[in-house]
Amino acid sequence: MTLPAAAPHTITGQDASTPPPPVRAGRAETVRFVATHTLPAFARGLVSLRHPVVSLYAKVRQPAWSNATLRAMKQRHGGAPVLVRGLSGDMLVLFDAQDVRRFFDEPVMALAMDPPDKYDSLSVFEPTGVICSRGARREERRDLNDEVLAWRDPVHPDCADYLRIVEEECRALTTSGTLAFPAVLRAVSRVSRRIVLGDRAADDEELAQWLAILRGRANWMGKVRARDSRALYEKATARIAQYAADAPAHALAARALAAPSPEGTDPVGQTHHWLLATDACTAAVVARTLLLLGAHPAEQEAAHEDARTGGPGFPRLRACVQESIRLFPVVPDLVRVTREETEWRGVRQPAGTAVMVPIGFHQRDPDAVAGAHLFAPGRWLKPDADRDTAMAPFSHGQGRCPGDQLGLLLSSAVCAEVLRDHRITGARPVLDTARPLPGVLGTAAVRLRLAPR
């Protein structure tokens, strides 16, 4: 269900010519917000999930603290946008469904996707990518990115090649009777390099290590060993250019070189981001999805049938992946920055204001999502479910992830390779499906027991 755009907010008895003051979090609220939400998000990292940190958060139920803080803030201020003092300045936090809808509807030229924290972080390993671009240059790079990823096509033109690669790399996942996360990560990393750069890159663990180092440093906003990071980036970029030069036509790098590219635009500048998205992110999503299916036998059987028949795009498995990301979002906070003065609920906010939608909170809010803490993939099979702004696994509007279709295809395909001929008979960590699912899962600890069908 989608909501109409927010109507202008009027305060009774106030002179219309005098704008109301902003709703600002009090000192105690701010301390609680920073302690339970901001600091844990900073420690978790922007572009890679540090396994020890995530495991610790799972043990101490950190997301429950964060959600309790946000719920109390929402109730205290009646759902109005709240200015909170964060680690790097004021941030406008949105709680009302209509404000969230407006956040997604705003064009990126007005509500930009490059707040300073994210820009400083991601520029360490993808300085010429879309996410580190502004204005017209961003739109040029986004157009090229969309063309390569075939964003508007339900099935990627090179789908057959990608599914073949997944099948080849995932054959070994089910041979031992157990499946742990490191094996999933190795297989998905090889899939990633072959799809992005071609078969020659499949065994290049050195390149993977270079990129992992850059991603780790990016989590500290590029402040750690900046000179060394620039040198390492240049070395990785040169290696990528070698692979791209003779990559097969179906590789994303080859598609980028073949697509029209505006002058001054690095056609393979987005390669680092594609490797990140189809490597670490996909592996974690696959592990969590399989763990959830192991705890829900009926859903596992439906997913097995989908894997066995190989329907177009694996619709049931795709729904399972979407539900997994709803429950455990890769990016739990969506942050943008205003390029000009804006007005939210009648309150004027200056240009440069950071605006945040805590989408991880909204997707687990029982007031907005039915069965918010349950694994219910069927919700994604309803018409227009992926347009519901209460749920945003890949965001919405102009900020929607252009790799959503490809990411869902690859994640579903890897799950299908595991489930086609095997049943998950046991899984760790153990999930109690009689209770609300936890707010975070440490993927490093995922271990599945498999039995042949």
Secondary structure, DSSP 8 states (H G I E B T S, - for coil): -----------TTS-TTS-----B--HHHHHHHIIIIIHHHHHH-SSS--HHHHHHHHHHTHHHHHHHHHHHHHHHTTT--EEEEETTEEEEE--SHHHHHHHHHS-TTTEES--HHHHHHHTTT-TTSGGG--HHHHHHHHHHHHHHHTTT-SS-TTHHHHHHHHHHHHGGGGSSSEEEHHHHHHHHHHHHHHHHH-GGGTT-HHHHHHHHHHHHHHTTTT-SSHHHHHHHHHHHHHHHHHHHHT--TTSHHHHHHHS---TT--TTTTHHHHHHIIIIIHHHHHHHHHHHHHH-HHHHHHHHHHHHHT-TT-HHHHHHHHHHHHHS-SS--EEEEESS-EEETTEEE-TT-EEEE-HHHHHT-TTTSTTTTS--GGGGGSTTGGG-TT--TT--GGGS-TTHHHHHHHHHHHHHHHHSSEEEEEEES---TTS---S---GGG-EEEEEE-
